[in-house]
Amino acid sequence: MLVSGLLLVALLACLTVMVLMSVWQQRKLAGKLPPGPTPLPFIGNYLQLNTEQMYNSLMKLRDRYGPVFTVYLGARRVVVLCGQDAVKEALVDQAEEFSGRGEQATFDWIAKGYGVAFSSGERAKQLRRFSITTLRDFGFGKRGIEERIQEEAGFLIEAFRGTKGAFIDPTFYLSRTVSNVISSIVFGDRFDYEDKEFLSLLRMMLGSFQFTATSMGQLYEMFYPVMKHLPGPQQQAFKELQGLEDFIAKKVEQNQRTLDPNSPRNFIDSFLIRMREEQKNPNTEFFMKNLVMTTLNLFFAGTETVSTTMRYGFLMLMKHPDVEAKVHEEIDRVIGRNRQPKFEDRAKMPYVEAVIHEIQRFGDMIPMGLARRVTKDTKFRGFFLPKGTEVFPMLGSVLRDPKFFARPQDFNPQHFLDDKGQFKKSDAFVPFSLGKRYCFGEGLARMELFLFLTTIMQNFRFKSPQAPQDIDLSPKNVGFATIPPTYTMSFQPR
């Protein structure tokens, strides 16, 4: 009895000390950090945030505290940047200071600071440099990759023809196609559309990606030190991520057994060769965990973002049949019905280019951006950000900045067209982020979106079971990612 009483007293004493230290640290920084709501110990600003509408909750705080403010996600102190001016000032004008990687708790559960996407410092620089160079060697941004996309588009067209106009959910049709492009680079081969293991991988990616957008996903971002040990949907996300890591590890083992150091077949081979070259370097970043995680980063990002963007885009076009009709007209006039679209056609197709940009802007795939972290004590707009402070560059607030887009809440391709109907760029078009950690898959994504969309729309008209006015474009979930609503559609031959 005495022992249990002493334990209780000790526990209460520890909690009291932690609370006092938390309050002391917050007061010490008060007046130096950007303004924001007063946090409570342990739960931070949880009571001021709606985890089902995290992006909107943060935008409401912006209305009160301005474009740069501080918020506490549980114990996590985060500086939030809103609007094109603030985001560019940080990520471009002070690029080095804001180049660290912040937390994405769901993916960090498996990445643990390894791999190109979720690492920082010298590791991130080396893996990024290697990845960009190696992907370029395998056709990234060159004609070789264009031919792979065109070939994959042909398989997709045949799959859609096989539906014979029935109403289908396009989710896995699109993800299979997009994933096969990046798979051909990282694994050296594509998957058959009916491959059960492939479909299982796609479900794992979709499931874990969607979890990050849910209320529970956002709750996990705040309280992951505790929640990772508790039952709940986060455990399913972990299971899916583990399944993906196991698949990549198996692929790496296969490559190791058949590796020819003089003839790399794919990204994994190139990494394995670099590992051999640096095996005597005690500070090398080229080891197994970084190989598996970097490959997983490329496979995941190269699948989910583009396929989800297209899935949302189809719904937007069915909601706006006038836009779909103009796209068909430009495709017929510039490309015709008989030859396969080429990426060079883009220069003569300003309307299609504007539509694709508007799909990305309105779809706002990663609204809060991938979290950054300041790499040293940093002054920003008169505030002091201690080294290690996390930063959310709110890409959604840039893509909806009213200074750049006349009707930011509406789907309207005119946002990217001038008075003469020619395509116009916008400094607020940032779906691939900015600065030193921008998405280096941007070139591939642009090519895929153009070639897949034009090839599909060259061959099909879209039909929804609902009338256009009844189609709701509101996303299913918005958290780390934006998840479009689930729907069915018919691909009707033209």
PyMOL commands that set and color helices and strands:
alter all, ss='L'
color gray80, all
select helices_A, chain A and resi 2-29+46-48+51-65+83-93+105-111+121-137+143-161+171-186+196-211+215-227+233-257+267-277+288-319+321-334+343-348+350-363+395-399+413-416+435-437+442-459+468-470
alter helices_A, ss='H'
color red, helices_A
select strands_A, chain A and resi 68-73+76-81+100-101+372-373+378-380+383-385+390-393+460-463+477-478+482-483+490-493
alter strands_A, ss='S'
color yellow, strands_A
deselect
rebuild
show_as cartoon
